[in-house]
Amino acid sequence: METGSHARGGLGPQGATDGRPGARARPRGPPRRAPWSSPKMAATMKKAAAEDVNVTFEDQQKINKFARNTSRITELKEEIEVKKKQLQNLEDACEDIMLADDDCLMIPYQIGDVFISHSQEETQEMLEEAKKNLQEEIDALEARVESIQRVLADLKVQLYAKFGSNINLEADDS
C-alpha cells in the first residue's frame, strides 16, 4: 500500500490538487500569457486592424491577373532559354560544317523524323535559314515578355497604392 498524500489525492509536491489521485497542482501567482500575446504584438495587431483594406472584386481580379502574368513570364523565359540553346546548337553546327575540308561531303540534315543528305553548301543555307527563324521566334518571345512586364508594372503601382505594405508582389528568389 502506498503511503503519503499522493496516494489519497491530497497535497502533491506543488500544492493543492483537484482531488484526483496523482493530479498535479496549478501554479500559484498571476496567470501566464501566451508568448505570442505580448503587449507589443497586441499593438501591432491593432495597427494592422486599423490598416485593413477591403478587397473588392476588381482588386481581386487585378491580383489574379498579376499572378497569371507572373506565371506566364516565367514560362516564356524558360521557353526563350530553350530556344537560345537550340540557336547555339545551330551555330555550332554551322561552324563544324565550315571547318569540314571535303566539299563533296554529303551532310545529313534532319527534317521532322527523317534525315536527308545535302551538300555542304545546301546544308549551310538550311542552317542559316533555321537560325534566322529561331532568332525571330526568340525576338517575338522577348517582345511578349517586355509587354507583360509593362502590364505587371502598372498593376504593381495600382495594387501597392491601395494595399501598401499589406501586399507582397515581389518574386521569391528561391
Buried (B, 14 or more C-beta within 10 A) or exposed (E): EEEEEBEEBEEBEEEEBEEEEEBEEEEEEEEEEEEEEEEEEEEEEEEEEEEEEEBEEEBEEBBEBBEEBBEBBEEBEEBBEEBBEBBEEBEEBBEEBEEEEEEEEEBEBEEEEEEBEBEBEBBBEBBEEBBEEBBEBBEEBBEBBEEBEEBBEEBBEBBBEBBEEEBEBEEEEE
